[in-house]
Structure formats: structure tokens, C-alpha cells
Amino acid sequence: MLNGNPEPEKGHKLAIEEQDNQKRKRETSFSPSPTLGATLRKIGKSRKEKQNRNRRRETTLQGSEITAEVEELLKNKVRIQTKIQDARLVSEKYDIVVAKIENWDTKRAIMKQKNKLKGSKTFIEDDYTKQESEIQKEIRGIAAAEKGKGVEPKVGYKKMIWAGEVWHWDTKLDKLVKAPSHPKENPKN
């Protein structure tokens, strides 16, 4: 009761209750702003990109003779001497080892020389994410289908070169699309 008038006190209590209700609503209902959502997506994307950059130096090795000494295998069979920073057994059943090579150039050299293992039961592949593996599998399937048409396609990372044309994997369309051709610039002009 304020100055003998009971109404202002009642109105005051209602105003306080209304403020408390609004405060509870704000605390329980959270809807991120569009900029916050975009920021969270950007953080998630950059985290995935960082993981992929770290995986680029990794190579998946498969075969029964690999689990003992990866460095010896690379030295003797592939004829590249390198230091392995880390190696972990991924599958004991299939003898799959993921090894981290000391640098990118050495890894590329290993990937170029892996054909020396032809005829053995040892295979060397890039260490892709599950999504990247599915994309590469799809591209290899397309290349195998085109192989019978006379021109041998060449498969690269998320791309295929066939009959002089470059096809790139479009992640939005989820398929191979022909890369736009750029006319070569004539330096004499």
C-alpha cells in the first residue's frame, strides 16, 4: 500500500511479474542471429579444412607386409627414404596402416612411385575423408565406363581428364561438370 492507495502496489507487483516473465522467455528461447549462424558455419568449415590439410600428408597403406616397418617398405620397395612422423594401425583384419610422412614433397614422390608395388599385395593410397573417398569412387566409376569408349581417362583429386577435356567435381551439384575452357593467352600480342 503506497500512500493509502492499494492500486499502485498491485500494479507494481504485476509490472515486476511481467518483467520476470519476459526475462524467463529471453533465457529459455534462444534463436541465433543470422550472423551468428554464419559465423558458426564458418568455424565448422575452417575446422574441416584444417583437418583435411593435416590429412594431406597422410598415406593409407594396405597389405600384410606393412605393419612391421613402414619405413623399410618405402626404402626397399618404393625406393624412397623418408622419416615417418606417425603410423597407426587402422584395421588389423585388413592390415591397414595410416602413416604421416615428413613432408608434402616426399608424399607426392611416394605416390608417383607406388606403381613399383604392382603385383604385390601391398597398396598405397591417399588418406581421404569418407566424403572424399565416395567422390573419388564415383569418379573412378565414371572413368571405368568411359575407358571402353577408346580414350583412357586420367583420374586426379576431384577431377578427371578425358579426351583433352578437364572435368571437375562440383560439390553443389554433386557430379562431374566440364571445366570452362580458357583460351591460351598469346604472349606475343
N, C-alpha and C positions, 0 to 999 in steps of 0.2 A: 504494500500500500504506500503510494507516493503522495504526500501532502493531502491525505484523507481521500484520495481518489483511487479506487481499486483498478480501474481500467488500464492506466498506463503500465502497471505492474504486469497485468495479464498480457498486454500487447508486447511488453518487453520479453516475457518468457516465450511467447510464440516466435518472436524475431530470433531469439537465441536458438530455439529448436530448429527453425528453418535454416539458419546458418550451419548448425551441426549436420542436418540432413544433406545440405549441399556439399559440405566438406567430405562426408562419407561417400557421396556419389563420385566426387573427384578422385578419392583414394581408390575406390573399387573399379571404376570404369576408366580404363586407360586405352586410348586409341592413339597410336603413334602418328606423328605428323608425317606428311609425305617426304619431307626432307630427312627425317629420322629413318624412315623405311629405306630410302635410297642410300643413306649412309651405311645402314646395316648390311644391305645387299653388296655395297662396295667393299666393305670389310670382309665379308664372306668370300667374295670373288678374289680379293687380293690374297687371302689366306690360301685358297685353292691354287692360285698362280704360284705362290711361294712353294707349296708342296710339290707342284709339278716341276718347278725349276730344280728342286732338290732331287727329284726322281730322274731327271735327265742324265745325271751322272751314274745312275744305277743300271745294271745289266742283269737280266734274268738268265741264269744258266741252268740247263737241264740235262741230266744224264747220270748214269751210275758211277762214272769215274770222277765226278766233280767234287763231291762232298769233302774229300780228304784235303786236297791242296789246289785251290783255285789259281793261285799264282803259278804253280808248277805247270798246270794245264795250259795257261796262257803263254808261258815261256816255251814249252816244248811243242805244243800242237799248233798254236796260233802264231808263234814266233814273235811275241811282243812281251817285253819285260816291263812289268809295272808293279806298283805297290797297291795293294787292296786296302782301302781305309776301313772297310767294314764288310763282313759277309755274314749272312744269316740264312739258316735252313728254313725254307718256307713250307716245303712238303717233303716229309720223309718217305712217303709212299711213292712219289714220283721222282725223288732226288732232285728237287728244285732248290737252287741257292740264288739269293739276290746279293750281288756284290757291288759295293760302291768303289768305283775306280778313282784314282788320284786326281785326274783332271779330264776335262771335256775332250781335248785333242786325243788323248790316249784312248778314250772310249770310242771315238769315231774311228781310230785306226783299228781297234779290235773289231768293230762292226764291219769294216771293209775286209778284214782278213778272216772272218768267220767261215768263209767258204772252204777253208783248209780242213774243216771238220767234216766235210761231206763224206758220207759213207760210214761214219762212226755213229754211235747212239748218243752223241752229245750235241746240243743245240744252244746257240746264243741268240737272245732276242733283247730288244729294248724293254725296259720296265715301264709299262704303260698303266694308267689308271684303268679301272673296269670300263668306264665310258670310252676311253681312247682305244682300248682293246676291241670293243664292239665295233667302233668306227673302222678300225684297220681291218677287221674281219670282213666287214661289209665291202670295203674297197677291194680286198683280195678276191672276194667272190665275184665282183663285177669284172675284175681283171681276168679271172679264170674263164668267165663267159666270153669275154672279148678275145681271148687268146686263140680260140678256134676260128676266128674270122681272118686270120692271116698276119696281122701285125701284133707283135709281142708288146703288151703294155708294161710300163715300168711303174712300180708302186713305191711311193715315198710316204712321209709322215703327213697324213690327212690329204694326200693328193695322188693323182695318177696321171702319167704322161702316156698318151696313146695316139699314134699316127701324127706325131708332131704337135698335138694339142694338149694343153695342160688343163686338168680338171681338179678343182679344189672342193673339199668338203665344206658345205655351208651348214653351220650349226643351227641356224634359224629354220631352214627348210628341211634339215636332217637328210640331205642327199648330196651327191656329187653334182656340181654345176661347172659348166665350161668357164674357164677364166677368160676375162676380156683380153683380146689381143691388142698389144700396144705396138704401133709401127716403130721400127727402129729409127732413131734419130740419125741423120746424116751429118757427121762432124764437119764435112767439107762446106756446108752451107753457111 
